[in-house]
Amino acid sequence: IDDRDNLGNRRIRAIGELLANELHSGLVKMQKAIKDKLTTMSGSFDAIMPHDLINAKMITSTIIEFFTGGQLSQFMDQTNPLSEITHKRRLSALGEGGLVKERVGFEARDVHPTHYGRICPIETPEGQNIGLINTISTFTLVNDLGFIEAPYRKVVNGKVTDEIVYLTATQEDGKVIAPASTQLDKDNKIIDSLIETRCGGEITLRKTEDVELIDLS
């Protein structure tokens, strides 16, 4: 609970949420402007039309400023289709409400055990942004709350089933997970009686019967 770098304690603020915050800011400005106009107007209000009070430029200028001058706003990398997909799956710990790269320590940039299967440990820029700009893994999903989910296949009594579950870092905590490279027989049963697993961020040797999940890839 106290580990702020644990992905169970960190969520993704998607473009929709960021844009909604900017839109709310623009609406608050417009509301204040309407109230100011109403207090300064004289005579009857019966002849007043909505367009006499509403100035839509306050909202449009806020949205334009968000896309043109925002810290997270970038031109799409369209060198090739692969670079475009990678750019769309990029995560940033910087920006408004985020970290300041000049004051970030090593812990926030380091690879955390909960990144396994969720964030690529290699795809990150060099220099000051290392570890602060990341890319989510291939099969990873982001749920409605903004938490990153990794896919696993369920294991029952040493047999790998076809059921796939997506778990957040919090849901995964305490589960005994085998790597995707685990050897299986033709019936999808784990061959070795003792295999290398991970649980709670620790790598340990466990009996096959203890395994609950196996990595999808």
PyMOL CGO cylinders between C-alpha atoms (Angstrom):
from pymol import cmd
from pymol.cgo import CYLINDER

trace = [
    CYLINDER, 0.00, 0.00, 0.00, 2.86, 2.37, 0.80, 0.3, 1, 1, 1, 1, 1, 1,
    CYLINDER, 2.86, 2.37, 0.80, 4.71, 1.66, -2.46, 0.3, 1, 1, 1, 1, 1, 1,
    CYLINDER, 4.71, 1.66, -2.46, 3.85, 4.58, -4.73, 0.3, 1, 1, 1, 1, 1, 1,
    CYLINDER, 3.85, 4.58, -4.73, 5.66, 2.97, -7.68, 0.3, 1, 1, 1, 1, 1, 1,
    CYLINDER, 5.66, 2.97, -7.68, 3.42, -0.10, -7.51, 0.3, 1, 1, 1, 1, 1, 1,
    CYLINDER, 3.42, -0.10, -7.51, 1.06, -0.09, -10.52, 0.3, 1, 1, 1, 1, 1, 1,
    CYLINDER, 1.06, -0.09, -10.52, -1.76, -0.94, -8.12, 0.3, 1, 1, 1, 1, 1, 1,
    CYLINDER, -1.76, -0.94, -8.12, -1.35, 2.60, -6.78, 0.3, 1, 1, 1, 1, 1, 1,
    CYLINDER, -1.35, 2.60, -6.78, -0.93, 4.30, -10.16, 0.3, 1, 1, 1, 1, 1, 1,
    CYLINDER, -0.93, 4.30, -10.16, -3.57, 4.83, -12.81, 0.3, 1, 1, 1, 1, 1, 1,
    CYLINDER, -3.57, 4.83, -12.81, -3.56, 6.16, -16.35, 0.3, 1, 1, 1, 1, 1, 1,
    CYLINDER, -3.56, 6.16, -16.35, -5.25, 9.46, -17.02, 0.3, 1, 1, 1, 1, 1, 1,
    CYLINDER, -5.25, 9.46, -17.02, -6.39, 9.04, -20.61, 0.3, 1, 1, 1, 1, 1, 1,
    CYLINDER, -6.39, 9.04, -20.61, -6.93, 11.82, -23.14, 0.3, 1, 1, 1, 1, 1, 1,
    CYLINDER, -6.93, 11.82, -23.14, -10.67, 11.85, -22.43, 0.3, 1, 1, 1, 1, 1, 1,
    CYLINDER, -10.67, 11.85, -22.43, -10.14, 12.65, -18.75, 0.3, 1, 1, 1, 1, 1, 1,
    CYLINDER, -10.14, 12.65, -18.75, -7.52, 15.33, -19.45, 0.3, 1, 1, 1, 1, 1, 1,
    CYLINDER, -7.52, 15.33, -19.45, -9.70, 16.97, -22.10, 0.3, 1, 1, 1, 1, 1, 1,
    CYLINDER, -9.70, 16.97, -22.10, -12.74, 16.84, -19.80, 0.3, 1, 1, 1, 1, 1, 1,
    CYLINDER, -12.74, 16.84, -19.80, -10.76, 18.73, -17.14, 0.3, 1, 1, 1, 1, 1, 1,
    CYLINDER, -10.76, 18.73, -17.14, -9.84, 21.42, -19.67, 0.3, 1, 1, 1, 1, 1, 1,
    CYLINDER, -9.84, 21.42, -19.67, -13.45, 21.61, -20.87, 0.3, 1, 1, 1, 1, 1, 1,
    CYLINDER, -13.45, 21.61, -20.87, -14.63, 22.02, -17.28, 0.3, 1, 1, 1, 1, 1, 1,
    CYLINDER, -14.63, 22.02, -17.28, -12.15, 24.87, -16.85, 0.3, 1, 1, 1, 1, 1, 1,
    CYLINDER, -12.15, 24.87, -16.85, -13.51, 26.57, -19.98, 0.3, 1, 1, 1, 1, 1, 1,
    CYLINDER, -13.51, 26.57, -19.98, -17.11, 26.16, -18.80, 0.3, 1, 1, 1, 1, 1, 1,
    CYLINDER, -17.11, 26.16, -18.80, -16.26, 27.72, -15.43, 0.3, 1, 1, 1, 1, 1, 1,
    CYLINDER, -16.26, 27.72, -15.43, -14.76, 30.74, -17.20, 0.3, 1, 1, 1, 1, 1, 1,
    CYLINDER, -14.76, 30.74, -17.20, -17.84, 31.03, -19.42, 0.3, 1, 1, 1, 1, 1, 1,
    CYLINDER, -17.84, 31.03, -19.42, -20.15, 30.78, -16.39, 0.3, 1, 1, 1, 1, 1, 1,
    CYLINDER, -20.15, 30.78, -16.39, -18.31, 33.62, -14.67, 0.3, 1, 1, 1, 1, 1, 1,
    CYLINDER, -18.31, 33.62, -14.67, -18.49, 35.75, -17.84, 0.3, 1, 1, 1, 1, 1, 1,
    CYLINDER, -18.49, 35.75, -17.84, -22.27, 35.16, -18.11, 0.3, 1, 1, 1, 1, 1, 1,
    CYLINDER, -22.27, 35.16, -18.11, -22.81, 36.17, -14.48, 0.3, 1, 1, 1, 1, 1, 1,
    CYLINDER, -22.81, 36.17, -14.48, -20.75, 39.32, -15.00, 0.3, 1, 1, 1, 1, 1, 1,
    CYLINDER, -20.75, 39.32, -15.00, -22.82, 40.24, -18.07, 0.3, 1, 1, 1, 1, 1, 1,
    CYLINDER, -22.82, 40.24, -18.07, -26.10, 39.70, -16.22, 0.3, 1, 1, 1, 1, 1, 1,
    CYLINDER, -26.10, 39.70, -16.22, -25.03, 41.96, -13.35, 0.3, 1, 1, 1, 1, 1, 1,
    CYLINDER, -25.03, 41.96, -13.35, -24.08, 44.79, -15.70, 0.3, 1, 1, 1, 1, 1, 1,
    CYLINDER, -24.08, 44.79, -15.70, -27.15, 44.62, -17.98, 0.3, 1, 1, 1, 1, 1, 1,
    CYLINDER, -27.15, 44.62, -17.98, -30.02, 46.99, -17.43, 0.3, 1, 1, 1, 1, 1, 1,
    CYLINDER, -30.02, 46.99, -17.43, -33.66, 46.76, -18.46, 0.3, 1, 1, 1, 1, 1, 1,
    CYLINDER, -33.66, 46.76, -18.46, -35.83, 43.71, -18.98, 0.3, 1, 1, 1, 1, 1, 1,
    CYLINDER, -35.83, 43.71, -18.98, -34.33, 40.25, -19.41, 0.3, 1, 1, 1, 1, 1, 1,
    CYLINDER, -34.33, 40.25, -19.41, -37.23, 39.11, -21.63, 0.3, 1, 1, 1, 1, 1, 1,
    CYLINDER, -37.23, 39.11, -21.63, -35.53, 40.26, -24.82, 0.3, 1, 1, 1, 1, 1, 1,
    CYLINDER, -35.53, 40.26, -24.82, -32.18, 38.65, -24.01, 0.3, 1, 1, 1, 1, 1, 1,
    CYLINDER, -32.18, 38.65, -24.01, -31.19, 35.73, -26.23, 0.3, 1, 1, 1, 1, 1, 1,
    CYLINDER, -31.19, 35.73, -26.23, -28.69, 33.01, -25.24, 0.3, 1, 1, 1, 1, 1, 1,
    CYLINDER, -28.69, 33.01, -25.24, -26.16, 34.18, -27.83, 0.3, 1, 1, 1, 1, 1, 1,
    CYLINDER, -26.16, 34.18, -27.83, -26.12, 37.59, -26.15, 0.3, 1, 1, 1, 1, 1, 1,
    CYLINDER, -26.12, 37.59, -26.15, -24.67, 36.01, -23.03, 0.3, 1, 1, 1, 1, 1, 1,
    CYLINDER, -24.67, 36.01, -23.03, -22.67, 33.01, -24.20, 0.3, 1, 1, 1, 1, 1, 1,
    CYLINDER, -22.67, 33.01, -24.20, -19.21, 33.48, -25.66, 0.3, 1, 1, 1, 1, 1, 1,
    CYLINDER, -19.21, 33.48, -25.66, -18.15, 30.11, -27.06, 0.3, 1, 1, 1, 1, 1, 1,
    CYLINDER, -18.15, 30.11, -27.06, -14.62, 31.36, -27.75, 0.3, 1, 1, 1, 1, 1, 1,
    CYLINDER, -14.62, 31.36, -27.75, -13.73, 30.75, -24.11, 0.3, 1, 1, 1, 1, 1, 1,
    CYLINDER, -13.73, 30.75, -24.11, -14.27, 27.01, -24.60, 0.3, 1, 1, 1, 1, 1, 1,
    CYLINDER, -14.27, 27.01, -24.60, -12.77, 26.73, -28.08, 0.3, 1, 1, 1, 1, 1, 1,
    CYLINDER, -12.77, 26.73, -28.08, -9.66, 28.67, -27.07, 0.3, 1, 1, 1, 1, 1, 1,
    CYLINDER, -9.66, 28.67, -27.07, -9.19, 26.39, -24.03, 0.3, 1, 1, 1, 1, 1, 1,
    CYLINDER, -9.19, 26.39, -24.03, -9.42, 23.25, -26.20, 0.3, 1, 1, 1, 1, 1, 1,
    CYLINDER, -9.42, 23.25, -26.20, -7.11, 24.69, -28.88, 0.3, 1, 1, 1, 1, 1, 1,
    CYLINDER, -7.11, 24.69, -28.88, -4.56, 25.66, -26.22, 0.3, 1, 1, 1, 1, 1, 1,
    CYLINDER, -4.56, 25.66, -26.22, -4.73, 22.13, -24.80, 0.3, 1, 1, 1, 1, 1, 1,
    CYLINDER, -4.73, 22.13, -24.80, -3.86, 20.51, -28.15, 0.3, 1, 1, 1, 1, 1, 1,
    CYLINDER, -3.86, 20.51, -28.15, -1.34, 23.09, -29.36, 0.3, 1, 1, 1, 1, 1, 1,
    CYLINDER, -1.34, 23.09, -29.36, 0.47, 24.13, -26.19, 0.3, 1, 1, 1, 1, 1, 1,
    CYLINDER, 0.47, 24.13, -26.19, -0.08, 21.27, -23.74, 0.3, 1, 1, 1, 1, 1, 1,
    CYLINDER, -0.08, 21.27, -23.74, 2.92, 19.53, -22.18, 0.3, 1, 1, 1, 1, 1, 1,
    CYLINDER, 2.92, 19.53, -22.18, 1.72, 16.14, -23.42, 0.3, 1, 1, 1, 1, 1, 1,
    CYLINDER, 1.72, 16.14, -23.42, 0.67, 17.30, -26.90, 0.3, 1, 1, 1, 1, 1, 1,
    CYLINDER, 0.67, 17.30, -26.90, 2.89, 15.94, -29.69, 0.3, 1, 1, 1, 1, 1, 1,
    CYLINDER, 2.89, 15.94, -29.69, 2.81, 15.44, -33.44, 0.3, 1, 1, 1, 1, 1, 1,
    CYLINDER, 2.81, 15.44, -33.44, 2.05, 11.84, -34.34, 0.3, 1, 1, 1, 1, 1, 1,
    CYLINDER, 2.05, 11.84, -34.34, 5.11, 9.81, -35.31, 0.3, 1, 1, 1, 1, 1, 1,
    CYLINDER, 5.11, 9.81, -35.31, 4.11, 8.55, -38.76, 0.3, 1, 1, 1, 1, 1, 1,
    CYLINDER, 4.11, 8.55, -38.76, 7.48, 7.30, -39.97, 0.3, 1, 1, 1, 1, 1, 1,
    CYLINDER, 7.48, 7.30, -39.97, 5.90, 3.86, -40.43, 0.3, 1, 1, 1, 1, 1, 1,
    CYLINDER, 5.90, 3.86, -40.43, 2.80, 2.02, -39.11, 0.3, 1, 1, 1, 1, 1, 1,
    CYLINDER, 2.80, 2.02, -39.11, 4.77, 0.38, -36.28, 0.3, 1, 1, 1, 1, 1, 1,
    CYLINDER, 4.77, 0.38, -36.28, 6.13, 3.68, -34.97, 0.3, 1, 1, 1, 1, 1, 1,
    CYLINDER, 6.13, 3.68, -34.97, 2.61, 5.14, -35.10, 0.3, 1, 1, 1, 1, 1, 1,
    CYLINDER, 2.61, 5.14, -35.10, 1.18, 2.26, -33.02, 0.3, 1, 1, 1, 1, 1, 1,
    CYLINDER, 1.18, 2.26, -33.02, 4.05, 2.58, -30.52, 0.3, 1, 1, 1, 1, 1, 1,
    CYLINDER, 4.05, 2.58, -30.52, 3.43, 6.31, -30.18, 0.3, 1, 1, 1, 1, 1, 1,
    CYLINDER, 3.43, 6.31, -30.18, -0.27, 5.72, -29.47, 0.3, 1, 1, 1, 1, 1, 1,
    CYLINDER, -0.27, 5.72, -29.47, 0.59, 3.26, -26.67, 0.3, 1, 1, 1, 1, 1, 1,
    CYLINDER, 0.59, 3.26, -26.67, 3.05, 5.55, -24.92, 0.3, 1, 1, 1, 1, 1, 1,
    CYLINDER, 3.05, 5.55, -24.92, 2.74, 6.44, -21.23, 0.3, 1, 1, 1, 1, 1, 1,
    CYLINDER, 2.74, 6.44, -21.23, 4.14, 9.57, -19.61, 0.3, 1, 1, 1, 1, 1, 1,
    CYLINDER, 4.14, 9.57, -19.61, 4.73, 10.30, -15.94, 0.3, 1, 1, 1, 1, 1, 1,
    CYLINDER, 4.73, 10.30, -15.94, 5.34, 13.96, -16.84, 0.3, 1, 1, 1, 1, 1, 1,
    CYLINDER, 5.34, 13.96, -16.84, 2.90, 16.77, -17.55, 0.3, 1, 1, 1, 1, 1, 1,
    CYLINDER, 2.90, 16.77, -17.55, 0.38, 18.62, -15.43, 0.3, 1, 1, 1, 1, 1, 1,
    CYLINDER, 0.38, 18.62, -15.43, -0.10, 16.86, -12.10, 0.3, 1, 1, 1, 1, 1, 1,
    CYLINDER, -0.10, 16.86, -12.10, 2.78, 14.49, -12.85, 0.3, 1, 1, 1, 1, 1, 1,
    CYLINDER, 2.78, 14.49, -12.85, 6.47, 14.32, -12.04, 0.3, 1, 1, 1, 1, 1, 1,
    CYLINDER, 6.47, 14.32, -12.04, 9.16, 16.91, -12.82, 0.3, 1, 1, 1, 1, 1, 1,
    CYLINDER, 9.16, 16.91, -12.82, 12.04, 15.15, -14.59, 0.3, 1, 1, 1, 1, 1, 1,
    CYLINDER, 12.04, 15.15, -14.59, 14.71, 17.38, -13.04, 0.3, 1, 1, 1, 1, 1, 1,
    CYLINDER, 14.71, 17.38, -13.04, 13.70, 16.32, -9.53, 0.3, 1, 1, 1, 1, 1, 1,
    CYLINDER, 13.70, 16.32, -9.53, 12.80, 12.66, -10.05, 0.3, 1, 1, 1, 1, 1, 1,
    CYLINDER, 12.80, 12.66, -10.05, 14.96, 10.07, -8.29, 0.3, 1, 1, 1, 1, 1, 1,
    CYLINDER, 14.96, 10.07, -8.29, 16.09, 6.64, -9.37, 0.3, 1, 1, 1, 1, 1, 1,
    CYLINDER, 16.09, 6.64, -9.37, 13.19, 4.78, -7.72, 0.3, 1, 1, 1, 1, 1, 1,
    CYLINDER, 13.19, 4.78, -7.72, 10.52, 6.35, -9.96, 0.3, 1, 1, 1, 1, 1, 1,
    CYLINDER, 10.52, 6.35, -9.96, 12.54, 5.52, -13.09, 0.3, 1, 1, 1, 1, 1, 1,
    CYLINDER, 12.54, 5.52, -13.09, 13.42, 1.94, -12.12, 0.3, 1, 1, 1, 1, 1, 1,
    CYLINDER, 13.42, 1.94, -12.12, 11.62, -1.19, -13.31, 0.3, 1, 1, 1, 1, 1, 1,
    CYLINDER, 11.62, -1.19, -13.31, 9.10, -2.33, -10.69, 0.3, 1, 1, 1, 1, 1, 1,
    CYLINDER, 9.10, -2.33, -10.69, 7.99, -5.98, -10.28, 0.3, 1, 1, 1, 1, 1, 1,
    CYLINDER, 7.99, -5.98, -10.28, 4.40, -4.96, -11.10, 0.3, 1, 1, 1, 1, 1, 1,
    CYLINDER, 4.40, -4.96, -11.10, 5.59, -3.77, -14.55, 0.3, 1, 1, 1, 1, 1, 1,
    CYLINDER, 5.59, -3.77, -14.55, 5.92, -7.45, -15.52, 0.3, 1, 1, 1, 1, 1, 1,
    CYLINDER, 5.92, -7.45, -15.52, 3.53, -8.10, -18.41, 0.3, 1, 1, 1, 1, 1, 1,
    CYLINDER, 3.53, -8.10, -18.41, 2.22, -4.53, -18.30, 0.3, 1, 1, 1, 1, 1, 1,
    CYLINDER, 2.22, -4.53, -18.30, 5.00, -2.10, -19.22, 0.3, 1, 1, 1, 1, 1, 1,
    CYLINDER, 5.00, -2.10, -19.22, 7.89, -2.79, -21.60, 0.3, 1, 1, 1, 1, 1, 1,
    CYLINDER, 7.89, -2.79, -21.60, 11.20, -2.45, -19.71, 0.3, 1, 1, 1, 1, 1, 1,
    CYLINDER, 11.20, -2.45, -19.71, 13.16, -1.69, -22.90, 0.3, 1, 1, 1, 1, 1, 1,
    CYLINDER, 13.16, -1.69, -22.90, 11.01, 0.81, -24.82, 0.3, 1, 1, 1, 1, 1, 1,
    CYLINDER, 11.01, 0.81, -24.82, 11.99, 4.02, -23.02, 0.3, 1, 1, 1, 1, 1, 1,
    CYLINDER, 11.99, 4.02, -23.02, 14.04, 7.02, -24.24, 0.3, 1, 1, 1, 1, 1, 1,
    CYLINDER, 14.04, 7.02, -24.24, 17.57, 7.77, -23.12, 0.3, 1, 1, 1, 1, 1, 1,
    CYLINDER, 17.57, 7.77, -23.12, 18.55, 10.90, -21.23, 0.3, 1, 1, 1, 1, 1, 1,
    CYLINDER, 18.55, 10.90, -21.23, 16.43, 12.79, -18.70, 0.3, 1, 1, 1, 1, 1, 1,
    CYLINDER, 16.43, 12.79, -18.70, 13.21, 11.03, -19.73, 0.3, 1, 1, 1, 1, 1, 1,
    CYLINDER, 13.21, 11.03, -19.73, 14.49, 7.50, -19.10, 0.3, 1, 1, 1, 1, 1, 1,
    CYLINDER, 14.49, 7.50, -19.10, 11.96, 5.52, -17.07, 0.3, 1, 1, 1, 1, 1, 1,
    CYLINDER, 11.96, 5.52, -17.07, 9.46, 8.40, -17.17, 0.3, 1, 1, 1, 1, 1, 1,
    CYLINDER, 9.46, 8.40, -17.17, 8.26, 7.76, -20.74, 0.3, 1, 1, 1, 1, 1, 1,
    CYLINDER, 8.26, 7.76, -20.74, 7.19, 4.13, -21.17, 0.3, 1, 1, 1, 1, 1, 1,
    CYLINDER, 7.19, 4.13, -21.17, 5.18, 1.90, -23.50, 0.3, 1, 1, 1, 1, 1, 1,
    CYLINDER, 5.18, 1.90, -23.50, 2.50, -0.55, -22.42, 0.3, 1, 1, 1, 1, 1, 1,
    CYLINDER, 2.50, -0.55, -22.42, 2.97, -4.20, -23.39, 0.3, 1, 1, 1, 1, 1, 1,
    CYLINDER, 2.97, -4.20, -23.39, 1.40, -5.81, -26.44, 0.3, 1, 1, 1, 1, 1, 1,
    CYLINDER, 1.40, -5.81, -26.44, -1.52, -7.68, -24.84, 0.3, 1, 1, 1, 1, 1, 1,
    CYLINDER, -1.52, -7.68, -24.84, -2.09, -5.23, -22.01, 0.3, 1, 1, 1, 1, 1, 1,
    CYLINDER, -2.09, -5.23, -22.01, -5.48, -3.59, -21.47, 0.3, 1, 1, 1, 1, 1, 1,
    CYLINDER, -5.48, -3.59, -21.47, -6.43, -0.46, -19.53, 0.3, 1, 1, 1, 1, 1, 1,
    CYLINDER, -6.43, -0.46, -19.53, -9.67, -0.85, -17.57, 0.3, 1, 1, 1, 1, 1, 1,
    CYLINDER, -9.67, -0.85, -17.57, -12.37, 1.77, -17.01, 0.3, 1, 1, 1, 1, 1, 1,
    CYLINDER, -12.37, 1.77, -17.01, -10.68, 3.01, -13.82, 0.3, 1, 1, 1, 1, 1, 1,
    CYLINDER, -10.68, 3.01, -13.82, -7.36, 3.58, -15.60, 0.3, 1, 1, 1, 1, 1, 1,
    CYLINDER, -7.36, 3.58, -15.60, -5.47, 0.62, -14.10, 0.3, 1, 1, 1, 1, 1, 1,
    CYLINDER, -5.47, 0.62, -14.10, -3.29, -1.56, -16.33, 0.3, 1, 1, 1, 1, 1, 1,
    CYLINDER, -3.29, -1.56, -16.33, -4.37, -5.20, -16.64, 0.3, 1, 1, 1, 1, 1, 1,
    CYLINDER, -4.37, -5.20, -16.64, -2.13, -8.08, -17.75, 0.3, 1, 1, 1, 1, 1, 1,
    CYLINDER, -2.13, -8.08, -17.75, -3.50, -11.30, -19.34, 0.3, 1, 1, 1, 1, 1, 1,
    CYLINDER, -3.50, -11.30, -19.34, -3.03, -14.75, -17.80, 0.3, 1, 1, 1, 1, 1, 1,
    CYLINDER, -3.03, -14.75, -17.80, -4.29, -18.27, -18.43, 0.3, 1, 1, 1, 1, 1, 1,
    CYLINDER, -4.29, -18.27, -18.43, -5.75, -20.09, -15.45, 0.3, 1, 1, 1, 1, 1, 1,
    CYLINDER, -5.75, -20.09, -15.45, -4.01, -23.20, -14.13, 0.3, 1, 1, 1, 1, 1, 1,
    CYLINDER, -4.01, -23.20, -14.13, -6.06, -25.90, -12.35, 0.3, 1, 1, 1, 1, 1, 1,
    CYLINDER, -6.06, -25.90, -12.35, -4.23, -28.82, -10.68, 0.3, 1, 1, 1, 1, 1, 1,
    CYLINDER, -4.23, -28.82, -10.68, -1.19, -28.33, -12.87, 0.3, 1, 1, 1, 1, 1, 1,
    CYLINDER, -1.19, -28.33, -12.87, -3.20, -28.14, -16.12, 0.3, 1, 1, 1, 1, 1, 1,
    CYLINDER, -3.20, -28.14, -16.12, -3.26, -24.94, -18.17, 0.3, 1, 1, 1, 1, 1, 1,
    CYLINDER, -3.26, -24.94, -18.17, -6.81, -24.06, -19.23, 0.3, 1, 1, 1, 1, 1, 1,
    CYLINDER, -6.81, -24.06, -19.23, -7.95, -21.92, -22.17, 0.3, 1, 1, 1, 1, 1, 1,
    CYLINDER, -7.95, -21.92, -22.17, -9.61, -19.41, -19.83, 0.3, 1, 1, 1, 1, 1, 1,
    CYLINDER, -9.61, -19.41, -19.83, -7.90, -16.01, -20.01, 0.3, 1, 1, 1, 1, 1, 1,
    CYLINDER, -7.90, -16.01, -20.01, -8.22, -13.50, -17.19, 0.3, 1, 1, 1, 1, 1, 1,
    CYLINDER, -8.22, -13.50, -17.19, -7.02, -9.89, -17.05, 0.3, 1, 1, 1, 1, 1, 1,
    CYLINDER, -7.02, -9.89, -17.05, -5.72, -8.79, -13.65, 0.3, 1, 1, 1, 1, 1, 1,
    CYLINDER, -5.72, -8.79, -13.65, -4.48, -5.51, -12.22, 0.3, 1, 1, 1, 1, 1, 1,
    CYLINDER, -4.48, -5.51, -12.22, -1.36, -5.40, -10.06, 0.3, 1, 1, 1, 1, 1, 1,
    CYLINDER, -1.36, -5.40, -10.06, -3.55, -5.38, -6.94, 0.3, 1, 1, 1, 1, 1, 1,
    CYLINDER, -3.55, -5.38, -6.94, -5.61, -8.40, -8.06, 0.3, 1, 1, 1, 1, 1, 1,
    CYLINDER, -5.61, -8.40, -8.06, -2.44, -10.27, -9.02, 0.3, 1, 1, 1, 1, 1, 1,
    CYLINDER, -2.44, -10.27, -9.02, -0.81, -9.79, -5.61, 0.3, 1, 1, 1, 1, 1, 1,
    CYLINDER, -0.81, -9.79, -5.61, -0.44, -13.11, -3.79, 0.3, 1, 1, 1, 1, 1, 1,
    CYLINDER, -0.44, -13.11, -3.79, -1.05, -15.24, -6.90, 0.3, 1, 1, 1, 1, 1, 1,
    CYLINDER, -1.05, -15.24, -6.90, 1.50, -17.90, -7.86, 0.3, 1, 1, 1, 1, 1, 1,
    CYLINDER, 1.50, -17.90, -7.86, 2.34, -17.27, -11.53, 0.3, 1, 1, 1, 1, 1, 1,
    CYLINDER, 2.34, -17.27, -11.53, 4.39, -19.42, -13.89, 0.3, 1, 1, 1, 1, 1, 1,
    CYLINDER, 4.39, -19.42, -13.89, 6.28, -17.95, -16.88, 0.3, 1, 1, 1, 1, 1, 1,
    CYLINDER, 6.28, -17.95, -16.88, 5.01, -18.44, -20.44, 0.3, 1, 1, 1, 1, 1, 1,
    CYLINDER, 5.01, -18.44, -20.44, 8.12, -20.53, -21.21, 0.3, 1, 1, 1, 1, 1, 1,
    CYLINDER, 8.12, -20.53, -21.21, 6.96, -23.30, -18.85, 0.3, 1, 1, 1, 1, 1, 1,
    CYLINDER, 6.96, -23.30, -18.85, 7.06, -26.68, -20.63, 0.3, 1, 1, 1, 1, 1, 1,
    CYLINDER, 7.06, -26.68, -20.63, 3.69, -28.36, -21.21, 0.3, 1, 1, 1, 1, 1, 1,
    CYLINDER, 3.69, -28.36, -21.21, 2.75, -31.79, -22.49, 0.3, 1, 1, 1, 1, 1, 1,
    CYLINDER, 2.75, -31.79, -22.49, 0.19, -32.51, -25.23, 0.3, 1, 1, 1, 1, 1, 1,
    CYLINDER, 0.19, -32.51, -25.23, -2.65, -32.23, -22.69, 0.3, 1, 1, 1, 1, 1, 1,
    CYLINDER, -2.65, -32.23, -22.69, -1.48, -28.78, -21.55, 0.3, 1, 1, 1, 1, 1, 1,
    CYLINDER, -1.48, -28.78, -21.55, -0.22, -30.13, -18.24, 0.3, 1, 1, 1, 1, 1, 1,
    CYLINDER, -0.22, -30.13, -18.24, 2.96, -28.73, -16.71, 0.3, 1, 1, 1, 1, 1, 1,
    CYLINDER, 2.96, -28.73, -16.71, 5.71, -31.33, -17.15, 0.3, 1, 1, 1, 1, 1, 1,
    CYLINDER, 5.71, -31.33, -17.15, 8.08, -30.46, -14.30, 0.3, 1, 1, 1, 1, 1, 1,
    CYLINDER, 8.08, -30.46, -14.30, 7.01, -31.10, -10.73, 0.3, 1, 1, 1, 1, 1, 1,
    CYLINDER, 7.01, -31.10, -10.73, 9.03, -28.11, -9.46, 0.3, 1, 1, 1, 1, 1, 1,
    CYLINDER, 9.03, -28.11, -9.46, 9.07, -24.90, -11.49, 0.3, 1, 1, 1, 1, 1, 1,
    CYLINDER, 9.07, -24.90, -11.49, 10.22, -21.32, -11.17, 0.3, 1, 1, 1, 1, 1, 1,
    CYLINDER, 10.22, -21.32, -11.17, 7.34, -18.97, -10.31, 0.3, 1, 1, 1, 1, 1, 1,
    CYLINDER, 7.34, -18.97, -10.31, 6.81, -15.44, -9.12, 0.3, 1, 1, 1, 1, 1, 1,
    CYLINDER, 6.81, -15.44, -9.12, 4.58, -14.31, -6.29, 0.3, 1, 1, 1, 1, 1, 1,
    CYLINDER, 4.58, -14.31, -6.29, 4.39, -10.88, -4.69, 0.3, 1, 1, 1, 1, 1, 1,
    CYLINDER, 4.39, -10.88, -4.69, 7.36, -9.67, -6.72, 0.3, 1, 1, 1, 1, 1, 1,
    CYLINDER, 7.36, -9.67, -6.72, 9.60, -12.55, -5.58, 0.3, 1, 1, 1, 1, 1, 1,
    CYLINDER, 9.60, -12.55, -5.58, 10.97, -15.36, -7.76, 0.3, 1, 1, 1, 1, 1, 1,
    CYLINDER, 10.97, -15.36, -7.76, 10.63, -18.75, -6.02, 0.3, 1, 1, 1, 1, 1, 1,
    CYLINDER, 10.63, -18.75, -6.02, 10.59, -22.47, -6.79, 0.3, 1, 1, 1, 1, 1, 1,
    CYLINDER, 10.59, -22.47, -6.79, 7.13, -23.95, -6.25, 0.3, 1, 1, 1, 1, 1, 1,
    CYLINDER, 7.13, -23.95, -6.25, 5.35, -27.23, -6.76, 0.3, 1, 1, 1, 1, 1, 1,
    CYLINDER, 5.35, -27.23, -6.76, 3.26, -27.50, -9.91, 0.3, 1, 1, 1, 1, 1, 1,
    CYLINDER, 3.26, -27.50, -9.91, 0.10, -27.93, -7.83, 0.3, 1, 1, 1, 1, 1, 1,
    CYLINDER, 0.10, -27.93, -7.83, 0.62, -24.48, -6.28, 0.3, 1, 1, 1, 1, 1, 1,
    CYLINDER, 0.62, -24.48, -6.28, 0.56, -22.65, -9.63, 0.3, 1, 1, 1, 1, 1, 1,
    CYLINDER, 0.56, -22.65, -9.63, -2.61, -20.60, -10.17, 0.3, 1, 1, 1, 1, 1, 1,
    CYLINDER, -2.61, -20.60, -10.17, -1.82, -18.67, -13.36, 0.3, 1, 1, 1, 1, 1, 1,
    CYLINDER, -1.82, -18.67, -13.36, 0.56, -18.73, -16.30, 0.3, 1, 1, 1, 1, 1, 1,
    CYLINDER, 0.56, -18.73, -16.30, 1.69, -15.80, -18.45, 0.3, 1, 1, 1, 1, 1, 1,
    CYLINDER, 1.69, -15.80, -18.45, -0.05, -15.51, -21.80, 0.3, 1, 1, 1, 1, 1, 1,
    CYLINDER, -0.05, -15.51, -21.80, 3.19, -14.59, -23.58, 0.3, 1, 1, 1, 1, 1, 1,
]
cmd.load_cgo(trace, "trace")
